[in-house]
Amino acid sequence: MTRKKVDKKYSSQLDDLIRILKNTKFLTNNKVESAFRNIPRHEFVMPSELDRAYYNEPLPIMKGQTISQPGVVSRMTEWLDIKNGQKILEIGTGSGWQTAILSYLVENGIVYSVEIHPELVNFARENLKKLEIDNVHVILDDGSVGYPKTSPYDRIIITAACTEIPLPLFDQLGENGLIIAPVGDSSQSLVVLKKTSEGIIEIKNQSNYVFVPLLGKFGKKG
Ligand code: SAH
């Protein structure tokens, strides 16, 4: 949980962003709105991008990666339907912004976030530290195989594009758990799957998203 508030300098820009996300229905949930208000995006962007921190756009971070577009983060977060006390696995920490939003919503729960680039692991850890967030573990590893050590998870979120959802992740998802991922080649569909006693069922599927590719063993080929 964070104790810091968004400073005044950015609060009107944040209000504008939230208005846009609400008008376009990318933000419909009060709790997710409160997460956006309490987890300041400008703490997670590069110094050169500070002026653009509250644009509804992805922005470059390091290693050719991006901090995700706010509208995509709000939609994915809403679709994940997070509850207090849950255990979440995130694959692709990047700047740590989405991670921090998850940590806010999970309250007494915990977030395990796996990132493949050491520079981004450091960047995210520093960003999370600034906000005094203590219910997140950022792990340097190939998250395409998941993170079996602390499984099963109530929720799994993949923040990079995969050709198909890596199979090991289904084993690491608890019963009634949800997994969200962008699946596809040059353009991806955002899919939400649920693990039930009868098998995996699709809850949501919406096309036309573009994410950076998932790397690693079960990542994109070629
Ligand atoms: N949501 C993040 C951005 C995610 S971009 C934010 O808002 O900042 C996708 C991230 O996934 C990148 O940081 C990339 O390095 C990471 N990634 C790609 N393949 C990965 C893998 N196999 N394991 C872990 N992280 C991976």
Residues whose N, C-alpha, C, O or C-beta is under 5 A from the ligand:
A	BS01	SAH	Q65 T66 I67 S68 I91 G92 T93 G94 S95 G96 W97 Q98 V114 E115 I116 H117 L120 D141 D142 G143 S144 T159 A160 P213 L214 L215 G216
